[in-house]
Amino acid sequence: MAAIERTAVRLVPLAVFARGMAYLVPIAVAGWYGAGGVADAFFYALIVPSFVMVIVANAFAAVAVPAFADLQATRPSDLPGAVGTSALLATLAALAAGGVTAIAVTALLPHISVFDAAQRERVASFLVALLPYTALLGASVILRAACEVRKLFFPAALSPALRGGMAIAVIAALRGGIGPDALPIGLAIGQLAEILWYLAVLARDGLVPGFSAVHPRMRQALVDVGAVLAGEILVAANVLVDKGFAATLPPGSVAWLEYADRARFIPQTLVESTLFPVAYATWATLYTSADRSTFAGSVDRSLRWMAAVSAPSLAGLYIGRLVLVRWLYERGAFGPDDAARAADVLGWYLPGLWPMFLGALAMKANVIERRMRLVFGLGVVSVVVNAGLDALFVRALGLVGVAVASTLVWLVVPSLYLAALWPTLKPVTSARAWAPPIAVAAASLAIAVFVELVHGTCDSLADPWLWASAVPCLGLLGLANHLRSAPCAS
């Protein structure tokens, strides 16, 4: 099953380009508005689409992929209707969730933030204006899931470039006339462009989404999505919790948190657009075909490869975090002090991404095996632990306390997902199989700690420590990538 990892590696250049184009939006906002009142309000309002995106991506798409794979294998003629109907339902669900959340945030804003009346009014305006974008997220996620089941990974991976490019073009064209109101309009038009792209890709492959009565397999998926949805709503609530605590800190804190959060999404979205969709679609097909031993071996291999290949990458990002933030944002209204604050937060986010990546893969495998109550239970654990840790660490550490709390949650919840998956993995894995990826991860951690303790934070591209540390990190990354050819333990 090394084909999964090979496909993921081949997707990397395309994903880097596409996600880089999509990342132009926060970069442009940083240059135009810095961390001032407009940026604070806009990024606070983005908690609604961010909240909904977590729900539809981790609940609707997670359940749709195995359901679409099952229909494609058993009743391919029913797949177009299932895709179209699911996309419509997801759009309506996203709009409903976004509307309810926006109303709740607007009502609570005077009690959970230190924003003045003008800033609260600005946030409320953005909340309403972002609802079309929020609704379109539902259809986009379902159509992308259909592309992945059809193994259209490469055209699907290109979609963020179209979305980001269109959003930036619209915002740039409109901001001179309507100012910050161009931001939500640009996001909505960019998302619509992505949906049209998915429809064109599917049509070219012979699948034109339609509408039909809900197929029995999709009715089962709707039952499943209820349990997963409840858990993912709780997980998504962490976005509200984190920004809520940031809003109690000095002005600019919400924006600094958002810029750091966007920076940590660089490795996260790269993984989510390469290995995750390929692995999940393949696992769903294997499980549908009742090839459970091969399914387990594939899950184990992907987990080991992710454990190895992500560690040196995250170590390099940690060492160069300030350089990265400055390169991304430090221009126009975004100054050196803003960069330093965002980089401090990013530094505490990055260590948690390693267990979070493993946990995300394990969660998908658990969903395929229909452990839906587990997803709900760990959603409860996630939001309760995160809120408690935010309250504890924000008081003691300020804004970086939010990142510290997130990293600890990403350690706890993935560990529980992996523990639940252990009965599946036990027959096909071994300590010997896991020794190389753990060794790569340990060496990566040692490099990052050594540079931090001996030299401190690298602050420019001219820093020789940055380039010296890149050599062993790249060497470990090459070794980690080579491990994809390692045989399964079974």
Salt bridges, closest charged atoms under 4 A:
ASP70 OD2 - ARG217 NE 2.81
ASP78 OD2 - ARG75 NH2 3.05
ASP78 OD2 - HIS215 NE2 3.04
GLU148 OE2 - ARG144 NE 3.09
GLU194 OE2 - ARG163 NH1 2.80
ASP205 OD2 - ARG150 NE 2.84
ASP224 OD1 - ARG370 NH2 2.32
GLU258 OE1 - LYS243 NZ 2.62
GLU258 OE2 - ARG262 NE 2.78
ASP261 OD1 - ARG264 NE 2.57
ASP300 OD2 - ARG304 NE 2.99
GLU330 OE1 - ARG326 NE 3.37
ASP337 OD2 - ARG341 NE 3.08
GLU369 OE1 - ARG371 NH1 2.46
GLU452 OE2 - ARG321 NH2 3.20
ASP463 OD2 - HIS455 NE2 2.75
